[in-house]
Amino acid sequence: MTERTPDNSSDDRLIIHNLVRTDLKSSFASDVRDGLTAQPKRLFPKYFYDELGSQLFDAICLLPEYYLTRAEEEILARYSDEIIEAVAGQKVLLEMGSGSASKTRRIIEALLQRQTDLLFVPVDISPAALGTSSRLLLQSYSRLRIEAYASDYYDGLAALKAKGLGSGAERTLALFLGSNIGNFDAEEARRFLRALRGVLRSNDALLLGADLRKAPAILEAAYDDPLGLTAAFNLNLLARINRELDAAFDLRAFKHTAFYNEELGRVELYLESTRAQTISIGKLGLEVEFAAGERVHTENSYKYDLEGLSRLAADTGFSRARTWLDQGERFSSNLFIAVEEL
């Protein structure tokens, strides 16, 4: 479904294509069933972000231990002009997983200093978040147009590939900010970047945020803060199952566990059962047995070095042309240039 905003103040500058499938609730139920009956047990991190989970994550981003957001904001504040200058010509801006688009404003402002107008194409799973963030952006920037896609990454990219981007003369600058690439394992990261590369043309560009490998103590503190916000964020996944699937998880009988797996280069998050217990999930007609100390794997966050980022680019039809770091050299913003047709 495509809707054009009825808000006259936006001057018809907003189109939202709603591609969200109506079976999201059944997908959640199916994934919970499959994950909690697997060995070892697992749950997908995409389900962290219900309303409460999103609020908890926003709070996590303010913690002194969670350096990632501040480090990337520092890079964009300092180097947005350089980033834009590194991609010649008139540009269309595409963002995957745009969310509130708060950091994107740095790039939008740098682009509008150099061109008379700008088409912004955000892709996000939440139609409500897209609508809110898009209208706020249009209120701030009179020369901005937005064509948004409410969908998951792959459905959004398929729609963009079928439709095409821009006028043909423009270059696309794609954004994948935060440490979102770190939530993919090596195979999935390559699959996603190849799909993104499939909507780009040679010499189009991608600005890819990636957290860097560093001391385990720093990494573990970022994912297991002393205030317990990250623990609450992780445990909210069980609370969501309680709310939506009529389950009987006692959150006090599980604990948040996070550690850095140095061999695999990733922070691993788990929910660990503190005792032997049986959990009923009413809407699934399911009872799940947990042994004392048994873990449910909820997330990986992979960390990169520059050599690994160059390999990732080369494997997916890009070259790593530039990299910008924060002052502490904790986080990287990487300009990947599309170098060959796939």
C-alpha positions in Angstrom: 0.0 0.0 0.0 1.3 3.5 -0.9 0.0 6.6 0.9 0.6 10.2 0.2 0.5 12.3 3.3 -2.6 14.4 3.8 -0.7 16.9 5.8 -0.8 20.1 3.7 2.1 21.5 5.6 4.4 19.0 3.9 3.4 20.1 0.4 3.0 16.5 -0.9 6.6 15.9 -0.2 6.1 12.6 1.6 5.2 9.2 0.2 5.2 6.1 2.3 5.1 2.7 0.7 3.8 0.3 3.4 5.2 -3.2 2.6 4.9 -4.5 6.1 3.4 -8.0 6.0 0.3 -8.6 8.0 1.6 -11.9 9.4 4.2 -10.3 11.8 2.4 -11.6 14.8 2.3 -15.2 13.5 6.0 -14.8 12.5 6.9 -13.8 16.0 5.0 -16.8 17.4 6.6 -19.2 14.9 10.1 -17.8 15.6 9.6 -18.1 19.4 8.3 -21.7 19.0 11.2 -22.7 16.8 13.8 -20.9 18.9 12.8 -22.2 22.3 12.5 -25.8 21.0 15.9 -25.7 19.3 19.1 -26.9 20.9 20.7 -24.7 21.9 17.8 -22.3 22.5 17.8 -19.0 20.7 15.6 -15.9 20.1 16.1 -13.3 17.3 17.3 -9.8 18.3 14.9 -8.1 15.9 12.2 -8.8 18.4 13.9 -6.7 21.1 12.3 -3.5 19.6 8.7 -3.4 20.8 7.7 -0.1 22.3 9.3 -0.7 25.6 12.4 -2.3 24.1 12.9 0.7 21.9 12.6 3.1 24.9 15.1 1.0 26.8 17.6 1.1 23.9 17.3 4.8 23.7 18.2 5.0 27.4 21.1 2.6 26.8 22.5 5.0 24.2 22.9 7.6 26.9 25.0 5.4 29.2 28.7 6.3 29.6 29.6 2.7 29.0 27.7 2.6 25.7 30.2 4.6 23.7 29.0 3.5 20.2 26.3 6.1 19.6 28.4 9.0 20.9 31.5 7.9 18.9 29.5 7.8 15.7 27.8 11.1 16.4 31.3 12.6 16.9 32.4 11.3 13.5 29.3 12.6 11.7 29.6 16.0 13.4 33.2 16.4 12.5 33.3 14.8 9.0 29.9 15.1 7.4 31.3 17.6 4.9 34.2 15.4 4.0 31.9 12.4 3.6 29.7 14.3 1.2 32.7 15.7 -0.7 34.0 12.2 -1.2 31.0 11.3 -3.4 30.8 13.7 -6.4 27.7 15.1 -8.0 24.0 15.4 -7.2 23.0 12.7 -4.8 19.9 10.7 -3.6 20.1 9.6 0.1 19.0 6.1 1.0 19.1 4.8 4.6 18.5 1.3 5.7 17.0 1.0 9.2 16.5 4.7 9.5 14.6 4.7 12.9 14.4 8.3 14.2 16.9 9.5 11.6 18.5 11.7 14.2 22.1 11.1 13.1 21.0 11.4 9.5 20.3 15.1 9.9 24.1 15.7 9.8 24.3 14.2 6.3 21.1 15.8 5.1 22.3 19.3 6.1 25.7 18.7 4.4 23.9 17.6 1.2 21.5 20.6 1.2 24.5 23.0 1.5 25.6 21.6 -1.9 22.5 20.9 -3.9 19.2 22.7 -4.3 17.0 19.8 -3.2 17.3 16.3 -1.9 15.3 13.0 -2.2 15.6 11.0 1.0 14.6 7.3 0.8 14.4 5.8 4.3 13.6 2.1 4.9 12.4 0.9 8.3 10.2 -1.9 9.6 8.0 0.5 11.6 5.4 2.5 9.6 4.7 4.7 12.7 8.4 5.5 13.2 8.8 6.3 9.5 5.8 8.6 9.5 6.9 10.5 12.6 10.5 10.9 11.7 9.7 11.9 8.1 7.3 14.6 9.1 9.8 16.0 11.6 12.4 16.1 8.9 10.1 17.8 6.4 9.3 20.5 9.0 13.0 21.1 9.4 14.1 21.1 5.7 11.9 22.8 3.1 14.0 21.5 0.2 13.7 17.8 1.2 11.4 15.2 -0.4 10.9 11.8 1.2 9.8 8.5 -0.4 9.8 6.0 2.5 9.5 2.2 2.6 8.0 0.5 5.6 9.4 -2.9 5.3 12.1 -5.3 6.3 15.5 -4.8 4.6 15.1 -7.4 1.9 11.5 -6.5 0.9 12.5 -2.8 0.8 15.6 -3.5 -1.3 13.5 -5.6 -3.7 11.0 -2.8 -4.2 13.8 -0.3 -4.7 15.5 -2.5 -7.3 12.2 -2.9 -9.2 11.5 0.9 -9.1 15.0 2.3 -9.4 16.4 5.3 -7.5 16.6 9.0 -8.5 16.6 10.5 -12.0 19.4 8.4 -13.5 21.9 11.2 -13.4 22.1 11.3 -9.6 24.4 9.1 -7.5 23.0 7.3 -4.5 24.6 7.6 -1.1 23.3 4.8 1.1 23.6 4.8 4.8 23.8 1.9 7.2 24.6 3.6 10.5 25.1 2.5 14.1 26.6 -0.9 14.6 23.8 -2.7 12.7 26.2 -4.6 10.5 27.6 -6.2 13.6 24.2 -8.0 14.3 24.8 -10.1 11.2 27.1 -13.1 11.1 29.7 -13.1 8.3 27.5 -14.9 5.8 24.4 -12.8 6.5 26.5 -9.5 6.4 27.6 -10.5 2.9 24.1 -11.5 1.8 22.7 -8.1 3.0 25.5 -6.0 1.4 25.1 -7.9 -1.9 21.4 -7.2 -1.8 22.1 -3.5 -1.1 24.7 -3.5 -3.9 22.1 -4.8 -6.2 20.1 -1.6 -6.0 23.2 0.6 -6.5 25.1 1.4 -9.7 28.8 1.6 -10.2 30.3 4.6 -8.3 27.3 4.9 -6.0 28.4 4.8 -2.3 27.6 3.3 1.1 28.5 4.8 4.4 28.8 1.9 6.7 29.1 2.2 10.5 31.1 -0.6 12.2 32.3 -1.0 15.8 36.0 -1.8 16.1 37.7 -4.6 18.0 39.1 -3.4 21.4 39.8 -4.6 24.9 37.2 -7.1 26.1 36.6 -5.1 29.3 35.5 -2.1 27.3 33.2 -4.2 25.1 31.7 -6.2 27.9 30.9 -3.0 29.9 29.0 -1.6 26.9 26.7 -4.6 26.9 26.4 -5.2 30.6 26.1 -1.8 32.3 26.1 -1.4 36.1 22.7 0.3 36.1 21.2 -2.9 34.5 19.6 -1.2 31.5 21.0 -3.7 29.1 19.8 -6.5 31.3 16.3 -5.0 31.3 16.5 -4.6 27.5 17.4 -8.3 27.1 14.9 -9.5 29.7 12.1 -7.5 28.0 12.2 -10.1 25.3 10.8 -12.6 27.8 8.3 -10.0 29.0 7.2 -9.5 25.4 6.6 -13.2 25.0 4.5 -13.1 28.2 2.5 -10.1 26.9 1.9 -11.3 23.4 1.9 -15.1 23.7 0.4 -15.6 27.1 3.6 -17.1 28.5 4.6 -17.4 32.2 8.2 -16.4 32.3 9.3 -15.2 35.7 11.9 -12.6 34.8 13.5 -13.0 38.2 14.4 -16.6 37.3 16.6 -15.5 34.4 19.7 -13.3 34.3 21.3 -11.3 31.5 24.8 -12.6 30.5 27.2 -10.8 28.1 30.7 -11.6 27.2 33.2 -11.0 24.4 34.2 -14.1 22.4 37.6 -13.0 21.3 38.1 -16.0 18.8 35.0 -15.1 16.9 35.3 -11.3 17.4 31.8 -10.8 18.8 30.0 -9.9 22.0 27.4 -12.6 22.8 24.2 -11.9 24.7 22.2 -14.6 26.6 19.4 -15.1 29.0 20.4 -17.7 31.5 17.9 -19.7 33.6 18.9 -19.5 37.3 17.1 -22.8 38.2 15.5 -25.8 36.6 12.0 -24.7 35.5 9.1 -25.4 33.1 7.6 -22.4 31.3 4.2 -22.6 29.7 3.4 -20.5 26.6 -0.4 -20.4 26.4 -1.0 -19.2 22.8 1.5 -21.8 21.5 0.2 -24.6 23.5 3.8 -25.2 24.5 5.7 -26.1 27.6 9.5 -25.4 27.6 11.9 -27.1 29.9 15.0 -25.2 31.2 17.9 -26.7 33.1 19.6 -24.6 35.8 22.3 -22.6 34.0 20.8 -23.2 30.5 21.1 -20.2 28.2 19.0 -18.7 25.4 21.1 -17.0 22.8 19.6 -13.6 22.0 22.2 -11.5 20.1 25.7 -11.4 18.6 27.5 -8.1 18.0 30.5 -8.6 15.7 33.4 -6.2 15.9 35.6 -5.4 13.0 39.1 -4.3 12.1 40.0 -2.4 9.0 41.4 -5.4 7.2 38.1 -7.2 7.8 36.1 -4.3 6.5 38.2 -4.2 3.3 37.5 -7.9 2.8 33.8 -7.4 3.4 33.7 -4.6 0.8 35.6 -6.7 -1.7 33.4 -9.7 -1.2 30.2 -7.7 -1.9 31.0 -5.5 -4.9 32.5 -2.5 -3.1 35.9 -1.1 -2.3 36.7 0.6 1.1 37.6 4.1 -0.2 37.8 6.1 3.1 37.4 5.5 6.8 36.8 8.0 9.5 37.3 7.3 13.2 36.3 9.1 16.4 39.1 10.6 18.6 39.3 7.4 20.7 39.4 5.2 17.6 36.6 3.1 19.0 34.2 3.3 16.1 34.5 3.6 12.3 32.4 5.2 9.5 33.5 3.6 6.2 32.9 4.8 2.7 32.3 1.8 0.4 32.2 2.6 -3.3 30.4 0.3 -5.7 33.1 -0.9 -8.1 31.5 -3.5 -10.4 28.2 -4.6 -11.7 26.8 -7.7 -10.0 
